[in-house]
Amino acid sequence: MRAIHFTILWAMLTAINFPALAASGGESQCSPQSDGSKPCDSATGGFEDPANLVPVVRVSDAKLTPYAPAGSPAPPDDPRDLEGTYHISFYVIAPFTTVLGQPAPYTAEGQNIVWHRLNMSNTGTPVAEPGVMCRPPGLTRDMNEGSPFQIVQGRDKIVFLTEEGHSVRIIWMNAQHPKNLRPTYMGHSIGHWEGDTLVVDTIGFNSLTWIDFAGSPHSDQLHVVERIHRADLGGPFEDLQDLITIDDPVYYKQPWTYLRTYRWRPDELVSEYNCEENMRPEALEGLQIEDPRVAGKTR
C-alpha cells in the first residue's frame, strides 16, 4: 500500500528546478536568446516563453524501471495478446512534452492554468490535484502512474486494472461510442486492431482531472487516441508502448502526441490501495484546494 505517495509526489514536484519567479521590483526582465527571442518573466511570476515555462525532462536522464528478473515468464507469443502485468519505465512528474521533446501547444488559457498550478507548487503551496481528493485519476494520469497495472483481455473488451487508486478502465472492442454520453473521469473507450497495434479512441470526459501531475488542464471536449503495441527495445523482454494523442481545442492549439513505455513485469502484483489514508492531516499539510476562478485568470 502506498499511503503517502501523493505527499512524496508533491515534494518531488516542488523540487523541480523551474525558472526563478518574478524579478524584484515588479518589473519584467528579458534575456536575449541565441535565436533572437527574449523570453521574459513577468511581475506575477508567469513565463512568457512556453519553452521556459515547461522544462523538458529527458528519458536519458531518468532512472528507468528495471526489467523483470531473469527466468520470469515471457509475454505471450501472439502480439495481439497483451494480457499481463506492466510497470511504466519512466514516471513523469513534470509537464508532459511531445514526442519531439517540445512543450504542449497550450492556448493562452491553458498556459495560464498550468502556470498557476506550477507557480503554486513553486511557492510551497501546491494545489491538491484530483487524486489527492480520492477522485479517479483520468485516462492520461492513469497511464502515467508509478505503480503496476494489469491488462485482462477478453473477446469483446480489454480491461486495465491500475493499483494506484484502484482504477478500472474498459476498452470496448469493435464497438461505437453511445450517443449522449454522460461525462466521466475516465471517459468511454472503444478499440480495434490495426495489424498488431491496438487503436483506442476515448471521449466523454468530464473536466475534473489533469493531463499530468504538474497540472496541464483539459476540458470536457478532450479526445484521446492511443496506439498500443508491443515493441522490442533490446531488453530481455518486449516492452509495451502507448503513443497517446491529445486533442482538446479549449486548452491546446492543435493535437499533440507523446509516448509512454511500460516494462513487462509478471513478477509484480496489483496490490491493495487505500486512497483514504492519504487524507490524513500529515499527508495533506500545505496542499491548497483550487479556486477555479483563480486558476484561469490572466497573468
C-alpha positions as a LaTeX table, in Angstrom:
\begin{tabular}{lrrr}
\hline
Residue & $x$ (\AA) & $y$ (\AA) & $z$ (\AA) \\
\hline
Met1 & 0.00 & 0.00 & 0.00 \\
Arg2 & 1.33 & 3.42 & $-0.93$ \\
Ala3 & $-0.36$ & 5.56 & 1.69 \\
Ile4 & 1.85 & 8.65 & 1.45 \\
His5 & 2.54 & 8.51 & $-2.27$ \\
Phe6 & 0.97 & 11.90 & $-3.00$ \\
Thr7 & 2.97 & 13.65 & $-0.27$ \\
Ile8 & 6.19 & 12.35 & $-1.79$ \\
Leu9 & 5.00 & 13.29 & $-5.27$ \\
Trp10 & 4.37 & 16.90 & $-4.32$ \\
Ala11 & 7.73 & 17.14 & $-2.59$ \\
Met12 & 9.37 & 15.95 & $-5.82$ \\
Leu13 & 7.33 & 18.31 & $-7.97$ \\
Thr14 & 8.15 & 21.29 & $-5.79$ \\
Ala15 & 11.84 & 20.38 & $-6.02$ \\
Ile16 & 11.87 & 20.55 & $-9.84$ \\
Asn17 & 14.09 & 23.43 & $-10.86$ \\
Phe18 & 11.55 & 25.62 & $-12.61$ \\
Pro19 & 12.93 & 29.02 & $-13.65$ \\
Ala20 & 13.07 & 31.67 & $-10.93$ \\
Leu21 & 9.91 & 33.62 & $-10.26$ \\
Ala22 & 9.21 & 37.28 & $-10.90$ \\
Ala23 & 12.01 & 39.82 & $-10.95$ \\
Ser24 & 12.34 & 42.04 & $-7.92$ \\
Gly25 & 10.73 & 45.45 & $-8.08$ \\
Gly26 & 7.79 & 44.18 & $-10.14$ \\
Glu27 & 9.46 & 44.91 & $-13.50$ \\
Ser28 & 9.84 & 42.41 & $-16.31$ \\
Gln29 & 13.40 & 41.48 & $-17.25$ \\
Cys30 & 14.21 & 39.84 & $-20.59$ \\
Ser31 & 17.27 & 37.82 & $-21.53$ \\
Pro32 & 18.11 & 37.66 & $-25.25$ \\
Gln33 & 18.34 & 34.11 & $-26.55$ \\
Ser34 & 20.50 & 32.63 & $-29.29$ \\
Asp35 & 17.52 & 32.64 & $-31.67$ \\
Gly36 & 16.92 & 36.34 & $-31.10$ \\
Ser37 & 13.84 & 35.90 & $-28.90$ \\
Lys38 & 13.56 & 37.49 & $-25.49$ \\
Pro39 & 11.73 & 35.26 & $-23.01$ \\
Cys40 & 10.53 & 37.34 & $-20.10$ \\
Asp41 & 9.47 & 36.63 & $-16.57$ \\
Ser42 & 6.54 & 38.87 & $-15.69$ \\
Ala43 & 5.88 & 40.70 & $-12.45$ \\
Thr44 & 3.42 & 37.98 & $-11.45$ \\
Gly45 & 5.92 & 35.15 & $-11.97$ \\
Gly46 & 4.45 & 33.94 & $-15.25$ \\
Phe47 & 6.79 & 32.89 & $-18.02$ \\
Glu48 & 6.06 & 34.35 & $-21.43$ \\
Asp49 & 8.13 & 31.80 & $-23.32$ \\
Pro50 & 6.48 & 28.34 & $-23.24$ \\
Ala51 & 9.89 & 26.67 & $-23.57$ \\
Asn52 & 10.89 & 28.24 & $-20.25$ \\
Leu53 & 7.51 & 27.56 & $-18.64$ \\
Val54 & 7.73 & 23.85 & $-19.34$ \\
Pro55 & 11.01 & 22.08 & $-18.52$ \\
Val56 & 11.87 & 19.19 & $-20.81$ \\
Val57 & 12.71 & 16.03 & $-18.88$ \\
Arg58 & 14.80 & 13.67 & $-20.97$ \\
Val59 & 14.32 & 9.94 & $-20.64$ \\
Ser60 & 18.09 & 9.54 & $-20.95$ \\
Asp61 & 18.45 & 11.40 & $-17.64$ \\
Ala62 & 15.96 & 9.23 & $-15.80$ \\
Lys63 & 16.37 & 6.11 & $-13.73$ \\
Leu64 & 14.28 & 3.61 & $-15.66$ \\
Thr65 & 12.20 & 0.81 & $-14.17$ \\
Pro66 & 14.17 & $-2.44$ & $-14.41$ \\
Tyr67 & 13.03 & $-5.40$ & $-16.44$ \\
Ala68 & 11.53 & $-8.46$ & $-14.77$ \\
Pro69 & 14.09 & $-10.77$ & $-13.15$ \\
Ala70 & 15.83 & $-13.36$ & $-15.28$ \\
Gly71 & 13.77 & $-16.51$ & $-15.59$ \\
Ser72 & 10.42 & $-14.69$ & $-15.44$ \\
Pro73 & 7.73 & $-15.89$ & $-17.84$ \\
Ala74 & 7.93 & $-14.17$ & $-21.23$ \\
Pro75 & 4.99 & $-12.27$ & $-22.76$ \\
Pro76 & 2.62 & $-14.32$ & $-24.93$ \\
Asp77 & 3.84 & $-15.12$ & $-28.44$ \\
Asp78 & 0.75 & $-13.56$ & $-30.01$ \\
Pro79 & 1.46 & $-9.78$ & $-30.39$ \\
Arg80 & $-2.27$ & $-9.13$ & $-30.01$ \\
Asp81 & $-2.30$ & $-10.85$ & $-26.62$ \\
Leu82 & $-1.46$ & $-8.04$ & $-24.18$ \\
Glu83 & $-2.66$ & $-9.79$ & $-21.04$ \\
Gly84 & $-0.30$ & $-9.50$ & $-18.09$ \\
Thr85 & 1.21 & $-7.02$ & $-15.62$ \\
Tyr86 & 3.23 & $-3.94$ & $-16.62$ \\
His87 & 5.07 & $-1.08$ & $-14.93$ \\
Ile88 & 5.84 & 2.29 & $-16.52$ \\
Ser89 & 9.52 & 2.60 & $-17.43$ \\
Phe90 & 9.79 & 6.34 & $-16.77$ \\
Tyr91 & 7.48 & 8.04 & $-14.27$ \\
Val92 & 6.93 & 11.67 & $-15.39$ \\
Ile93 & 6.01 & 14.34 & $-12.83$ \\
Ala94 & 6.93 & 17.39 & $-14.93$ \\
Pro95 & 4.52 & 18.76 & $-17.56$ \\
Phe96 & 4.21 & 16.30 & $-20.43$ \\
Thr97 & 6.15 & 17.14 & $-23.57$ \\
Thr98 & 5.61 & 15.91 & $-27.13$ \\
Val99 & 7.43 & 13.05 & $-28.81$ \\
Leu100 & 9.83 & 15.72 & $-30.12$ \\
Gly101 & 10.55 & 16.99 & $-26.61$ \\
Gln102 & 8.59 & 20.19 & $-27.16$ \\
Pro103 & 6.13 & 21.80 & $-24.72$ \\
Ala104 & 2.47 & 21.03 & $-25.21$ \\
Pro105 & 0.86 & 23.63 & $-27.53$ \\
Tyr106 & $-1.21$ & 25.36 & $-24.85$ \\
Thr107 & $-3.74$ & 28.03 & $-25.70$ \\
Ala108 & $-3.38$ & 31.23 & $-23.69$ \\
Glu109 & $-5.99$ & 29.95 & $-21.22$ \\
Gly110 & $-4.36$ & 26.55 & $-20.93$ \\
Gln111 & $-0.95$ & 28.09 & $-20.33$ \\
Asn112 & $-2.36$ & 30.38 & $-17.64$ \\
Ile113 & $-3.84$ & 27.42 & $-15.78$ \\
Val114 & $-0.69$ & 25.28 & $-15.84$ \\
Trp115 & 1.34 & 28.36 & $-14.94$ \\
His116 & $-0.90$ & 28.96 & $-11.92$ \\
Arg117 & $-0.53$ & 25.38 & $-10.71$ \\
Leu118 & 3.24 & 25.31 & $-11.22$ \\
Asn119 & 3.60 & 28.67 & $-9.51$ \\
Met120 & 1.59 & 27.46 & $-6.52$ \\
Ser121 & 3.86 & 24.41 & $-6.26$ \\
Asn122 & 6.99 & 26.51 & $-6.63$ \\
Thr123 & 5.94 & 28.79 & $-3.78$ \\
Gly124 & 5.34 & 25.88 & $-1.40$ \\
Thr125 & 1.52 & 25.85 & $-1.55$ \\
Pro126 & 0.76 & 23.22 & $-4.21$ \\
Val127 & $-2.78$ & 22.76 & $-5.46$ \\
Ala128 & $-4.41$ & 19.49 & $-4.36$ \\
Glu129 & $-4.53$ & 17.51 & $-7.57$ \\
Pro130 & $-7.61$ & 15.33 & $-8.16$ \\
Gly131 & $-6.03$ & 12.07 & $-6.98$ \\
Val132 & $-5.31$ & 13.57 & $-3.56$ \\
Met133 & $-9.07$ & 14.00 & $-3.17$ \\
Cys134 & $-9.53$ & 10.28 & $-3.96$ \\
Arg135 & $-11.08$ & 11.02 & $-7.33$ \\
Pro136 & $-10.38$ & 8.76 & $-10.32$ \\
Pro137 & $-7.13$ & 9.87 & $-11.97$ \\
Gly138 & $-8.35$ & 10.23 & $-15.55$ \\
Leu139 & $-7.00$ & 8.36 & $-18.56$ \\
Thr140 & $-3.70$ & 10.16 & $-19.14$ \\
Arg141 & $-2.79$ & 10.19 & $-15.46$ \\
Asp142 & $-3.78$ & 6.54 & $-15.17$ \\
Met143 & $-1.32$ & 5.66 & $-17.93$ \\
Asn144 & 1.43 & 7.58 & $-16.12$ \\
Glu145 & 1.13 & 6.09 & $-12.65$ \\
Gly146 & 4.22 & 4.83 & $-10.86$ \\
Ser147 & 2.52 & 1.61 & $-9.78$ \\
Pro148 & 1.86 & $-1.59$ & $-11.73$ \\
Phe149 & $-1.23$ & $-2.21$ & $-13.82$ \\
Gln150 & $-2.71$ & $-5.39$ & $-15.17$ \\
Ile151 & $-4.35$ & $-5.98$ & $-18.54$ \\
Val152 & $-7.14$ & $-8.54$ & $-18.65$ \\
Gln153 & $-8.16$ & $-9.39$ & $-22.19$ \\
Gly154 & $-11.47$ & $-10.86$ & $-23.33$ \\
Arg155 & $-13.23$ & $-11.36$ & $-26.61$ \\
Asp156 & $-15.24$ & $-8.13$ & $-26.61$ \\
Lys157 & $-13.30$ & $-5.97$ & $-24.16$ \\
Ile158 & $-9.85$ & $-5.26$ & $-22.75$ \\
Val159 & $-9.65$ & $-4.12$ & $-19.12$ \\
Phe160 & $-6.85$ & $-2.10$ & $-17.49$ \\
Leu161 & $-6.63$ & $-2.51$ & $-13.70$ \\
Thr162 & $-4.27$ & 0.00 & $-12.06$ \\
Glu163 & $-3.02$ & $-0.29$ & $-8.49$ \\
Glu164 & $-2.89$ & 3.46 & $-7.92$ \\
Gly165 & $-6.42$ & 4.49 & $-6.99$ \\
His166 & $-7.71$ & 1.03 & $-7.93$ \\
Ser167 & $-8.89$ & 2.49 & $-11.22$ \\
Val168 & $-10.68$ & 0.31 & $-13.77$ \\
Arg169 & $-10.68$ & 1.17 & $-17.44$ \\
Ile170 & $-12.68$ & $-0.81$ & $-20.02$ \\
Ile171 & $-11.92$ & $-0.71$ & $-23.74$ \\
Trp172 & $-14.93$ & $-1.97$ & $-25.70$ \\
Met173 & $-13.67$ & $-3.74$ & $-28.81$ \\
Asn174 & $-15.16$ & $-3.18$ & $-32.27$ \\
Ala175 & $-17.88$ & $-1.01$ & $-30.76$ \\
Gln176 & $-19.24$ & 2.51 & $-31.20$ \\
His177 & $-19.46$ & 5.34 & $-28.70$ \\
Pro178 & $-23.01$ & 5.64 & $-27.34$ \\
Lys179 & $-24.87$ & 8.82 & $-28.12$ \\
Asn180 & $-25.39$ & 11.34 & $-25.32$ \\
Leu181 & $-22.52$ & 10.03 & $-23.19$ \\
Arg182 & $-22.56$ & 11.07 & $-19.55$ \\
Pro183 & $-19.18$ & 12.71 & $-18.83$ \\
Thr184 & $-16.95$ & 10.64 & $-16.56$ \\
Tyr185 & $-13.42$ & 10.79 & $-15.16$ \\
Met186 & $-12.06$ & 8.02 & $-17.40$ \\
Gly187 & $-14.22$ & 8.66 & $-20.47$ \\
His188 & $-15.62$ & 6.00 & $-22.79$ \\
Ser189 & $-13.07$ & 3.90 & $-24.72$ \\
Ile190 & $-13.55$ & 1.83 & $-27.85$ \\
Gly191 & $-10.83$ & $-0.15$ & $-29.60$ \\
His192 & $-9.92$ & $-2.07$ & $-32.71$ \\
Trp193 & $-6.82$ & $-3.71$ & $-34.12$ \\
Glu194 & $-4.78$ & $-2.30$ & $-36.98$ \\
Gly195 & $-2.30$ & $-5.08$ & $-37.63$ \\
Asp196 & $-0.62$ & $-5.72$ & $-34.27$ \\
Thr197 & $-1.48$ & $-2.25$ & $-32.93$ \\
Leu198 & $-4.43$ & $-1.70$ & $-30.61$ \\
Val199 & $-6.05$ & 1.62 & $-31.54$ \\
Val200 & $-8.13$ & 3.11 & $-28.71$ \\
Asp201 & $-10.48$ & 6.09 & $-29.11$ \\
Thr202 & $-11.74$ & 7.77 & $-25.93$ \\
Ile203 & $-14.25$ & 10.62 & $-25.50$ \\
Gly204 & $-16.89$ & 11.54 & $-22.91$ \\
Phe205 & $-14.63$ & 13.05 & $-20.26$ \\
Asn206 & $-15.56$ & 15.47 & $-17.54$ \\
Ser207 & $-13.11$ & 18.30 & $-16.87$ \\
Leu208 & $-12.18$ & 17.36 & $-13.30$ \\
Thr209 & $-8.81$ & 15.68 & $-13.89$ \\
Trp210 & $-5.43$ & 16.83 & $-15.14$ \\
Ile211 & $-3.45$ & 15.66 & $-18.16$ \\
Asp212 & $-0.32$ & 15.29 & $-15.99$ \\
Phe213 & 0.83 & 15.63 & $-12.40$ \\
Ala214 & 2.04 & 19.18 & $-13.00$ \\
Gly215 & $-1.44$ & 20.48 & $-13.80$ \\
Ser216 & $-1.86$ & 20.63 & $-17.58$ \\
Pro217 & $-5.62$ & 21.06 & $-17.96$ \\
His218 & $-8.26$ & 19.54 & $-20.19$ \\
Ser219 & $-11.91$ & 20.28 & $-20.89$ \\
Asp220 & $-14.92$ & 18.05 & $-21.47$ \\
Gln221 & $-14.07$ & 18.27 & $-25.18$ \\
Leu222 & $-10.96$ & 16.14 & $-24.66$ \\
His223 & $-10.49$ & 13.41 & $-27.28$ \\
Val224 & $-7.69$ & 10.89 & $-26.76$ \\
Val225 & $-6.42$ & 8.42 & $-29.36$ \\
Glu226 & $-3.91$ & 5.74 & $-28.35$ \\
Arg227 & $-1.86$ & 3.35 & $-30.44$ \\
Ile228 & $-0.68$ & 0.50 & $-28.19$ \\
His229 & 1.72 & $-2.21$ & $-29.32$ \\
Arg230 & 4.49 & $-4.47$ & $-28.09$ \\
Ala231 & 8.00 & $-3.38$ & $-29.03$ \\
Asp232 & 11.43 & $-4.99$ & $-28.91$ \\
Leu233 & 13.68 & $-2.27$ & $-27.47$ \\
Gly234 & 16.66 & $-4.54$ & $-26.91$ \\
Gly235 & 15.79 & $-5.74$ & $-23.41$ \\
Pro236 & 15.27 & $-9.31$ & $-22.22$ \\
Phe237 & 11.50 & $-8.93$ & $-22.74$ \\
Glu238 & 9.37 & $-6.93$ & $-25.14$ \\
Asp239 & 8.02 & $-3.64$ & $-23.81$ \\
Leu240 & 4.54 & $-2.21$ & $-24.25$ \\
Gln241 & 4.36 & 1.21 & $-25.87$ \\
Asp242 & 1.44 & 3.66 & $-25.93$ \\
Leu243 & 1.51 & 6.55 & $-28.43$ \\
Ile244 & $-1.04$ & 8.98 & $-26.98$ \\
Thr245 & $-2.56$ & 11.88 & $-28.93$ \\
Ile246 & $-4.33$ & 14.70 & $-27.07$ \\
Asp247 & $-6.95$ & 16.77 & $-28.88$ \\
Asp248 & $-8.67$ & 19.48 & $-26.84$ \\
Pro249 & $-9.38$ & 22.77 & $-28.67$ \\
Val250 & $-10.17$ & 24.59 & $-25.42$ \\
Tyr251 & $-6.69$ & 24.32 & $-23.92$ \\
Tyr252 & $-4.43$ & 23.29 & $-26.83$ \\
Lys253 & $-3.89$ & 24.99 & $-30.16$ \\
Gln254 & $-3.55$ & 21.70 & $-32.02$ \\
Pro255 & $-3.44$ & 17.96 & $-31.32$ \\
Trp256 & $-0.17$ & 16.76 & $-29.82$ \\
Thr257 & 1.33 & 13.36 & $-29.18$ \\
Tyr258 & 3.57 & 11.82 & $-26.53$ \\
Leu259 & 4.90 & 8.32 & $-25.89$ \\
Arg260 & 4.89 & 6.10 & $-22.81$ \\
Thr261 & 6.74 & 2.79 & $-22.44$ \\
Tyr262 & 5.92 & 0.02 & $-19.97$ \\
Arg263 & 8.02 & $-2.89$ & $-18.76$ \\
Trp264 & 6.68 & $-6.44$ & $-18.77$ \\
Arg265 & 6.59 & $-7.33$ & $-15.04$ \\
Pro266 & 4.90 & $-10.70$ & $-14.40$ \\
Asp267 & 6.68 & $-10.79$ & $-11.03$ \\
Glu268 & 4.65 & $-7.83$ & $-9.74$ \\
Leu269 & 1.12 & $-7.90$ & $-8.35$ \\
Val270 & $-1.54$ & $-5.21$ & $-8.42$ \\
Ser271 & $-1.85$ & $-4.72$ & $-4.67$ \\
Glu272 & $-4.45$ & $-3.16$ & $-2.41$ \\
Tyr273 & $-4.52$ & 0.63 & $-2.44$ \\
Asn274 & $-6.32$ & 2.69 & 0.19 \\
Cys275 & $-6.71$ & 6.24 & $-1.02$ \\
Glu276 & $-8.43$ & 7.40 & 2.16 \\
Glu277 & $-5.16$ & 7.02 & 4.08 \\
Asn278 & $-3.84$ & 9.93 & 2.01 \\
Met279 & $-6.46$ & 12.15 & 3.61 \\
Arg280 & $-4.62$ & 12.16 & 6.96 \\
Pro281 & $-3.56$ & 15.67 & 8.07 \\
Glu282 & 0.17 & 14.93 & 7.76 \\
Ala283 & $-0.31$ & 13.80 & 4.14 \\
Leu284 & $-2.33$ & 16.87 & 3.12 \\
Glu285 & $-0.41$ & 19.54 & 5.00 \\
Gly286 & 0.30 & 22.53 & 2.78 \\
Leu287 & $-1.99$ & 21.49 & $-0.08$ \\
Gln288 & $-4.49$ & 24.06 & $-1.34$ \\
Ile289 & $-7.96$ & 23.43 & $-2.75$ \\
Glu290 & $-8.00$ & 25.10 & $-6.16$ \\
Asp291 & $-10.31$ & 28.02 & $-6.76$ \\
Pro292 & $-11.36$ & 27.75 & $-10.43$ \\
Arg293 & $-11.92$ & 31.49 & $-10.53$ \\
Val294 & $-8.21$ & 31.95 & $-9.88$ \\
Ala295 & $-6.82$ & 29.10 & $-11.97$ \\
Gly296 & $-7.89$ & 30.60 & $-15.27$ \\
Lys297 & $-7.01$ & 34.22 & $-14.54$ \\
Thr298 & $-4.86$ & 36.10 & $-17.00$ \\
Arg299 & $-1.37$ & 36.77 & $-15.73$ \\
\hline
\end{tabular}
